[in-house]
Amino acid sequence: MKAFNLMVLILCIILFAISGWLWNKVNHLEQTFATQNEPGLYEVMTQMQTIIHKLTYAVENENEALVDFYIHELEEATEEIIDAGIIYHGEAIGQLTENMLEPVIEDLEDAVETGDWNLVRDRKSVVIQACNTCHEVTGYGSIIITDKAEINPFNQDFTNQD
């Protein structure tokens, strides 16, 4: 009987050790999966830049349906950054996006509802300025988003600002 109790005890210890090891592996896999599912900041910012570029042309043409569409897409990209709580080189990009960009996108959306296209243009410019202000605050002031492309196909000023 003592041998049986000893074997049960050893089996319990082994099972306890295996369950701890498996628990550790599951936690590691969950962390890896969460990290891999975080949006890449560069990719999301590039997507936002393209959306703002297209939004500019939609505003110029006073195409409310397209403006609404691009505002919605911009809100989704913004939420992706906020929800991920991205920290980039020590800067809380998610929080900055929530505080600096999200409110001005909402103002732009409200401006569209008024039907005043001059106000919409003004609010769109404020959105672009919020992007540039955030770049300045985070030490990336050389990334300057512009209103629209003229010759350059990207709405970014690539000239040296030094």
N, C-alpha and C positions, 0 to 999 in steps of 0.2 A: 504494500500500500504506500509506503514511503517513497518507493521508486516511482510509482505512478504520480504522486503529488509533485515529486521533483521534476518529472518530465513535463507535467502541466505547467509548472512554474517556469521552466526553461522555455517552453513553447509560448507562453504569455509574454515573456521578456523579448523573445525573437519577434513576435507579432507586433509588440509595442515599438520596437526599434524600426521595423519595416514600415509601420504606419507613420512614424515620425519622418523617416526618410522620404516616403511618398508625399507627405504633406509639404515638406520642403521643396520637392520637385514641382508640385502643383503650383505653389506660390511663385517659384522662379518662372515657370511657364506663363502664368498670369501676368507677371510683370513684363516679361519679354513681349507678350502679345499686346499689352497696353502700349508699350513703347513703340512697337511697329505700327500700331493703328493711329498714333498721333500724326496730325497733319504736318507735313514739312513746311516750315515757315516760308522758305523761298518759293515753293510751289503755290502756296495760298496767296502770297503777296503778288506773284506774277499773275495769278488768276484775277485778283482784285484789280490790278493795273489794267488788264484787258477789259474787264467789266466797265471800269471808269472810262476807258477810251471809247467803248461802244456807247456808253451812256451819254457821253458828250455829243456824239453825232445824233443820237436819238433826241436829245434836248434841242440841238440846233434845228432839227426838222420838226420840232414840237409834236413828236409822235408819242402820245401819252401811253399807248399800249406797250411800246418798247421801253419807254422810261420806267414804267411800272415793273416790267419784266427784269430790267437790269438792276433796279433798286432791290427787288426781291433776291436776286442772285448775290448782290453785294451784302445784303443782310445775312444770307446763309454763310458766305465766306467769313464774315465777321463773327458770327456765332461759332463757327468751327474753331477759330482762334481763341475766342473767349472760353468756350467749353473745355478746350484742351489745356487751358492755363499755361500756355507756352512761356517758358523762361529761355531767353536767348542771350548768351554771354552776360548773364546776371541781370538782364532786364526783363521785367514782368510784362511781356508783350500782350498776353491775354488781358491783363488788367488795364494796361494803357489803351488797348483797343476798345475795351468796354467804356472807359472814361472819356476818351478823346474822339473816337470815331463813331461809335454807336449813336450817341445823341445827335450828331450832325446828319447822319443818315436819316434818322427819324424826322429831323427838321426838313430835309429835302423831300421826304415822302409827304409831309404836311403841305409843303409848298406846291407840290404837284396837284394836290386836292383843291387848291385855290384856283387853279387854271391861269395863274399869273406867271407867264413864261419868263419874265424878267426876274421875278423872285426865284423861280426854279433855277435859272442860270446862276444867280447869286449863291444860292444854297449849294449847288453843285461845286462851285468854286471853293466854298467853305469846306466841303468834304475833301477836296484835293489838298487844301491848305492843312487840314487836320492830319493827313498822311505825311506831308512834309514836316510838320511840327513834330510829329512822333519820330520821324527819322532823325531830326535834329536832337531831340531829347535823348535818344538812344545812342547817339554818337555816329549815326549813319547819314549825316546831313548831305553827303555827296550824292545820295539817292534823291533826286528831285523829280517829282511827278509833275507833269505839265497838263495843260487843259486838253490839248489834242495834238495829233501829229500833223505836220505840214509836209515835210519831205521825209523826215525820219518816220518809219512806220510804227515806232513805239512812242507812247506819251511819256517819255522820260528824257530829261535834259542830260546828255552825256558829256557836256563841255566841262573842262577842268575849272573848278571854282576856287582854286588856290590863288 
